[in-house]
Amino acid sequence: MRKSALGIVIAGTAATIVLSACSSDKKTTTPAASGGSSASTSSSAPSNALDGKGTKVGIILPDTQSSQRWVTSDPDALKAECQKVNLSCDIQNAQNDAAKMKTIAEGMESNGIKILMITNLDSASGAAIEKEAQGKGITTIDYDRLTLGGGAALYVSYDNVAVGKAQGEALVKCSQVAGKSAVTYVDVNGAPTDNNATLFKQGYDSVLSTQSGWKKADDQSIAKWDNTLAGTTFTAMLRKTPALNAVMVANDGMANSVIGALKNQKLNGKVAVSGQDATAQGLQNIMAGDQCFSIYKPSSQEAVPAVDAMVAIVNGQIPDTKGVTTKDTQTGKQVPSILATPIPITKENVAQPINDGYTPKAQVCTAAYATLCAQNGVK
């Protein structure tokens, strides 16, 4: 954690948040930080500051394959908040194509956006997009994934190391491994180019590596969070180490592929499997007993503060980050950050994402799962 004050620089019509003086007792946590003293939420703005009404901003989400959140949850939450605060938000999806994201960004810039917020596909392509936008006087914000080397004015996400720690802590409590004196497990990590995957791994490794009797048999990262590749990678792991007790899988989509491989060997439900994102498929697997848990990250906890921060910026104000910063490990700079807290989901609270309206009931409680939904408290 690094306690800091924030200053604001306005060049023409674009605002860029910058770090200013830091307190003498500053502390820095790499690569994520939380807590700290409150920063000022406003500053005197010049007479040409934007009023925030009808201001054009661009939002680019990464794909529609890695998680359902990018299809409905996040775009819906972002759109609702944009409408609420009178921002003209152009929300598009890059469809897992960095070149397409660049093209979308350039189109948005030509259309007169004042802020560009992206969820990068990888830091290299994301940084190039952000620097191009910044060169045109456009403020950039990182949404959900920190773009290393990108120089974003703000980072809005969950505390992703905390997400990984929650995964590790939940895995050791799974019924398949709880109380065992010896546990053999493997890691199926997210994309090596995704900084979030790095942070998740940092979190769960910090937990699992300290468990007495736990032995890691393999550790693989999956390019582009590809579910099919996750399945074939895990199948090879299982062939090499058939006596596995647990699989630390970074998200629900890949977990479903892992479960498919376990089903082929009639091992589903006998091996502890993790997940993340509280997807319909993940919740179904939890109710069926094939997946131990998922991690629930309500989109509103990222979307609302992100959009509200954009309103503050276009009005020449400073978003309140409560002194929280996250270190860009490529540049060493501290990025002002708004970080939410994740919620582990097990069979005990599996209904929560559904009853909250985050994961659509119609997608989870299909005919095959209607009875399980009723038994697990789905309203």
N, C-alpha and C positions, 0 to 999 in steps of 0.2 A: 504494500500500500504506500502511495506517495501522496501526502497532503499538499494540495496546491491551490493557488488562486488562479482564476481564469481571466484572461483579457480578451478583447474582441477587436478585430481589425476589419474595417469595412472598405472594400475597394470597389468603387462604383456602386453596383447593386448587389454585390455578392459579399457575404460575411464569412470570415474564416476564424474559427476559434484557435487561440494560441495559448500556450502555457506561459505564465509569467513567474513572479517571485515565488519561491518555495520556502516552507518553514524550515527552521534549523534542525527540527527533530524528524525530518522526513524519513519514511521507510518505503522501500520498493520491493514488491513481490514479482517475480518473473515466472510465467508470463501473464498472470492475471492478478488483479488486486481488488479489494473491496473495503468498504468502510471509509472512515475519515471525516473531517470536519466539513460543514456545509460551505459551499462557495456562494458568492453573490449571484443572484438570479437575474440581475438586470444591469445595464450600464447606459450612460447617456449616449444617444445615437445621433448622428448628424441629420440635418434636415431632409436629406434625400433617402432616408431609410425606408424600406418597404413597409406597407401596412399589413401585409399578411393575407389580405382578402383576394382570392383568385390568383394568388401567386403560383406560377407553374413550377412543379418539381417532378423529377424523374425517379422512379423506383424500379430496379431490375432484380428479379429473383433468379435463382440459379438453374433449376431444372424441374421436371415433373416426374422423374424416375426414382430419385433417392428417398423421397418421403412425400406422403400425402399432404403434409403441411404446406408445401410450396404450390399445391394445386388449389386448395380451398382455404385452409385455416389462415395463413398469413395474408394472402391477397384480400380475403374478405375483411379481416381485422384492420388492415391498412386502409382499405377503401372506406370503411365505416368511419374511421377516425378522420380521414381527409375530408370527408363530407361534413363531419361535425365541426371542424375548425376552419372550414372554407378555404382549403388549399386545393388547387387544381392538380391532382396527382395522376401522372401517366404511369401505370403499373404494368410492366411487361415481364415475360419470362424468357431467359436465354436458351432454354431447352438443352442445357449441358454443352453448349457450344460457345467457346470463348470468343471466336470471331463474330458470332452473332451478337454477343453481348456488346462488343465494341461498336458494331453497326447500330444497334439499338441506342446506345449512349450517344453516338454522334447525331442520330436523328433527333433525340430529345434536346440535345444542345442547340441544334439548328432551330428547334421550335421555341427556344427562349426560356429554358428552365433556369432557375436560380440555384437549385440544390440538386445534386445527384446522389442517391443512396443505392448502394449495390450490396448484394451477397455474392462475393467472388466465387469463381470456379477454381481458381488457384491464385496465389498472391502475385505471381509475375504478370499475368494478364490483367488482373484487377488493378495492380499498381499503375500499369501503362494507361488504363482507362481513366483512373483517377487523376493522374498527372496531366493528361490531355484536357480533362474538364477544368482542372485548376488553372491551367494556362489560359483558359477562356474566362477566368474570373468566377467560376462556379464552385460553390462550396461542396465538398464531398463528405459523405457519412458511410461508415461501414455498418451493415446490418447483419447481425448474427455471427458473421465471420470477420475477424480482423484481417485486413489486407496488409501484410508485412511489406514495408517500404512504400506504401501508398500515400502516406501523409494525410490521412483523413482527419477532419476536424473533430469528429466524434465517433465513438464506437458504442453501439447499442446491442446488447446480447444477454444471454444467461452467463452466469459465472461457470465457464466450461470446465475448469479444473474441478469445481464443486460438483458438476454433473458427473464427471468421471469418478470422483470419490464416492458419490451416491451409488453409482453402478457397482463399484468394488465392494462397498459395505453391504449392499443388497445381495450380491452374489454369495458372499460367505454365509449368509443367513438362509439360503435356499435349502429346502428339506433334503435334497439329494446329497448335500455336502456338510450340512450343519452337524458338528460333533465328530466328524471323521478325523482320525489322527493323520491320515495321508490322503491328499487330493492331487490328482493330475489334471491339469487344465491347459487350454490354449487360448491365445488372443486372436480374434478376427477384427482387425482395426479398420477404421475408415480410410479415406483416400490420403495418401502420403503428401499430396499437395494442398490439403485442407488444414489450415492452422487449428481449426476446432478439433479435428481428429487427433492432432498432436496433444492438445490440452486435455481431451477426454482420456487419452492414454496415460498422460502424466498423472491424472487423478486416480484412475483405477490401478495403475501399476504401484502407486504409492501405498495403496491398501493391500493388494494381493501379495506384493513382494515381502510383506512383513508377517504374513500368516504362517504360523508354525505348521510344518508338514505339507505345505502347498508347493507343488513343483510344476513349473511351466514347461510343457513339452514342445510347443511351437508358437510362433509369433509372426503373423503375416498382415500386411496392409493391403487393402483392396482398392485398386485404381477406380476412381470415379464413383466410389460407393456402389459398384456394380453388383446387383444381387445374384445374378447368374454366376459371375466369377467367384463370389463369396461361397456359393454352393460347391463349385468344383474344387476350390482351394481347401475348404473344410473336408470334403470327401477324401482328399489326399492325406490330410492330417489324420483323419479317423482310421484310414487304412494303415498308416504308419504307427499310430498309437490307439489301438482299439479299446483300451481300458480307460478311456477318458471319464472323468467325473463332472467336469464343468467346462463351459465355453463362454468366454467373455467376448460378446459380440457387440459392436459399437452401436447398431441401430436395429429397429424392428424388421426392416426390409431384408437385411442380410440374415437376421435371426431366423426368418421364415425359411430361407434357403438352407440354413444349418439344420433346422428342424426337419426339413424334407429329407436331407441326407441321413439323419438319425432314424427317421421312419423307415427308410429302406433297410435298415439293420435292426428294426424293431427295438430301437433304443430311445425313442421319444418318450419324454416323461421320466426317464431314468437318469438323464444327464441334465444338469442345471444349465439353462441357457438364459443369457441376459438380452436386453434390448434397449431401445430408446425411441421416443417420439409419440408414444401412445397412439399408434395407428390402429385402424379397425382390425387389421390382420393381427397385430401384436396383442390387442386386447382379447381377440378370439383365442389366440394361442395360450394366453394366460388363463382364461376361463377353462380351456380344455386341459390344462395341466402340462402343456408341452413347453411353455416359456415361463420362467420364474417371475420376471418383472419387466417393466418398461420404465422410462423416465418421461414424466409429463411436463411439458414446457408450454403453458398457455400462450398462444400467439399474442394475445392482448397485452401481455406483460412486456413484450418487445415492441409491438406495433404502436401502442398508445404513446409511450414515452418517446419513441422515435419521431412520430409525426408531430407531437407537441414540441419537441426540440426544434424541428424545422420551423414551426411557427415562431418560436422565440428568436431563431437566427434571422429570419427575414424581417423581423421587427427590430433588429439591432440589439437584441438582448442575449444574455448568456444562459444556455440550458443549465439547470441545476443538476450537477453530477455528484453533489455531496462530497467533493474532494476525491472521488474515485478516479484512478487512472489505470491503464493497462500498458505494459511495456511492449513496444514494437521491438522484438528481438533482433530485427535486421538493422534498424537504424539507432536503436537505443533510446529513442524518444518515448515520452509518456503520452498516451492518447487519452484525453478525457473520456470517461466511460460511464454508461448506465447499465448495470448488471442485475438481472433478476435471479431469483432462487428456484432451482428445480424441485419437482415433487416425484419421489419414487412411487410407482404403481405396482402393487402386488394383487393377488386375488382378493385380499381383504378390502381394498379400496378401488377395485377395477372399474366400478361404476362411475367414479368421479369424473373422468374426462367426458364420458357420455352424458351424464346428467348436467354437466356444465355447458354442454352444447359444443364442445371442442371437436370430439369425434362423433360423427353423425350416427345416431341410433340405427337408422335404416341400413347403414353399411355394416354395423357390428351384429345387430340382432336379426340376422337373416333366419330363414326357417330352421336351419341346422343348429342355430345358437339361441333361438328364442327362449327355450327353457332355461338354458344356462344364464341368460341375461336376467330373467326373472328371479332365479335363485341367487344371483349376485347383486341384487338391489338396483338394477337399472329401472328407472321410472318411465 
